[in-house]
């Protein structure tokens, strides 16, 4: 996520119609931008370099709108994210069944759909509070935890462990008990050393 924000800040002034603003390829800024664009293209096969530049510029331009959406739906917000397919769009996942009409944001570099998905069981705050409440239980039931990754929109908790696949399989009974207690889907990701996990 950090590299995406950096990419956005570097590419804010760029669009497919503004090539005159591209820095010299051999300059430090030019090399950083090339790296960021290449990373984006590598993560999203089928996206051209021009489209990657535009998407990264748009991501910067919609940051404030995403903060506005967080505030507007603070009482219902499960998760908000930028999705790459079928087109780049903002996905706003909400607790409860009250419908919200989709929107479109227009920025200097293009327009972006805002898609609302209702029907989630928890807000993001409720989801993370549930995990925090049972953190001691999680660490006592699952040996070798190196990190936790919550997916509120999926009602899913991913637990990183140092153990291998066999050890992960042996822990499945404990995982099922934890799922009943937390009311979440839980999966283990083995072979994850502490140095590789960011909490």
C-alpha positions in Angstrom: 0.0 0.0 0.0 2.8 2.4 0.8 4.4 2.1 -2.6 1.0 2.8 -4.2 0.7 6.0 -2.2 4.2 7.0 -3.2 3.4 6.1 -6.8 0.4 8.3 -6.7 2.2 11.3 -5.3 4.9 10.9 -8.0 2.4 10.5 -10.8 -0.2 13.0 -9.7 0.7 15.4 -12.5 0.8 12.8 -15.2 -1.9 11.6 -17.6 -1.8 9.9 -21.0 -2.2 13.4 -22.5 0.5 15.1 -20.4 3.7 13.4 -21.5 5.5 16.7 -21.6 5.5 16.6 -17.8 7.3 13.3 -17.5 10.7 13.7 -16.0 13.9 12.6 -17.8 14.1 8.8 -17.6 17.7 9.0 -16.2 16.7 11.4 -13.4 16.1 10.1 -9.9 12.4 10.9 -10.1 12.2 9.4 -13.6 13.8 6.1 -12.4 11.5 5.9 -9.3 8.4 6.5 -11.5 9.5 3.8 -14.0 9.9 1.3 -11.1 6.5 2.1 -9.7 4.8 1.8 -13.0 6.6 -1.5 -13.8 5.5 -2.8 -10.4 1.9 -1.9 -11.1 2.0 -3.5 -14.5 3.6 -6.6 -13.1 0.8 -6.9 -10.4 -2.0 -6.3 -13.0 -1.2 -8.2 -16.2 -2.9 -6.8 -19.2 -2.6 -3.2 -18.1 -0.5 -1.0 -20.4 2.1 1.4 -19.1 -0.1 4.4 -20.2 -3.1 2.9 -18.3 -0.9 2.2 -15.2 0.2 5.9 -15.2 -3.4 7.1 -15.4 -4.6 4.7 -12.8 -1.9 5.7 -10.3 -2.6 9.4 -10.9 -6.3 8.8 -10.4 -5.6 6.9 -7.1 -4.0 10.1 -5.8 -6.8 12.3 -7.0 -9.5 10.2 -5.2 -7.8 9.9 -1.8 -9.7 12.9 -0.4 -13.0 11.5 -1.8 -12.3 8.2 -0.1 -11.8 10.0 3.2 -15.1 11.8 2.6 -16.8 8.4 2.0 -15.2 7.1 5.3 -16.8 10.0 7.2 -20.1 9.8 5.4 -20.6 6.1 6.2 -18.6 5.9 9.5 -21.5 4.2 11.3 -21.8 1.4 8.6 -18.4 1.1 7.0 -17.0 -2.4 6.8 -14.1 -1.7 4.4 -13.2 0.7 1.6 -10.7 -0.2 -1.1 -9.6 0.5 -4.7 -10.3 -2.5 -6.9 -8.4 -3.1 -10.2 -11.0 -5.1 -12.1 -13.1 -5.1 -14.3 -12.0 -1.4 -14.2 -10.4 0.6 -11.5 -13.1 1.5 -9.0 -13.8 2.2 -5.3 -15.6 -0.5 -3.5 -17.4 0.6 -0.3 -18.6 -2.4 1.8 -21.3 -1.6 4.3 -23.0 -3.2 7.3 -26.7 -3.7 7.0 -29.2 -4.0 4.2 -30.1 -0.3 3.5 -29.2 0.3 -0.2 -27.0 3.1 -1.4 -26.9 4.1 -5.0 -23.6 3.8 -6.9 -21.8 7.0 -7.8 -19.1 8.3 -10.2 -16.3 10.6 -9.3 -14.7 12.8 -11.9 -11.1 13.9 -11.5 -8.5 15.5 -13.7 -7.2 12.2 -15.0 -10.5 10.4 -15.5 -13.7 9.1 -13.8 -14.0 6.4 -11.2 -17.0 4.4 -10.2 -18.0 4.1 -6.6 -19.7 0.8 -6.0 -21.6 0.2 -2.7 -21.9 -3.4 -1.4 -24.4 -3.8 1.4 -25.2 -6.8 3.6 -22.0 -7.2 5.7 -22.3 -8.4 9.3 -19.8 -6.1 11.0 -18.3 -2.6 10.6 -14.6 -2.5 10.4 -14.4 -1.3 14.0 -16.6 -4.1 15.2 -14.5 -6.7 13.3 -11.2 -5.5 14.7 -12.7 -5.1 18.2 -13.8 -8.8 18.1 -10.2 -9.9 17.2 -8.7 -7.7 19.9 -11.1 -9.1 22.5 -9.9 -12.7 21.7 -6.3 -12.0 20.9 -5.0 -13.8 24.0 -7.1 -16.8 23.1 -5.8 -16.8 19.5 -2.1 -16.7 20.6 -2.7 -19.5 23.2 -4.6 -21.8 20.8 -2.3 -21.3 17.8 1.5 -21.7 18.5 4.0 -19.8 16.4 1.8 -16.9 15.3 3.8 -14.3 13.5 1.0 -12.0 12.4 -2.7 -11.5 11.8 -4.4 -10.1 8.8 -8.1 -9.1 9.0 -10.4 -9.0 6.0 -13.5 -7.3 7.4 -15.4 -7.4 4.0 -15.0 -11.2 3.9 -15.5 -11.8 7.7 -12.2 -13.6 7.5 -9.1 -13.6 9.7 -5.8 -14.9 8.2 -3.3 -16.1 10.8 0.4 -16.2 9.8 2.4 -19.0 11.5 6.0 -20.1 11.5 5.0 -23.8 11.2 4.8 -25.7 7.9 1.7 -27.0 6.0 1.6 -30.2 8.1 1.5 -28.2 11.3 -1.2 -26.0 9.9 -3.3 -29.1 9.1 -2.8 -30.4 12.7 -4.2 -27.1 14.0 -7.5 -27.4 12.1 -9.5 -28.5 15.1 -8.2 -25.5 17.0 -9.1 -23.3 14.1 -12.7 -24.6 14.0 -13.1 -23.9 17.7 -11.8 -20.4 17.3 -14.2 -19.8 14.4 -17.1 -20.7 16.6 -15.9 -18.4 19.4 -15.1 -15.4 17.1 -17.9 -15.9 14.6 -15.4 -15.4 11.8 -13.8 -17.6 9.1 -10.2 -18.3 10.0 -7.4 -19.6 7.9 -3.7 -20.3 8.6 -0.9 -19.2 6.3 2.2 -21.4 7.1 5.9 -20.8 6.6 5.7 -17.1 7.5 8.7 -16.0 9.5 8.4 -13.0 11.8 10.8 -10.9 9.8 8.4 -11.2 6.8 5.2 -10.1 8.5 4.1 -6.5 9.1 1.5 -6.3 11.8 
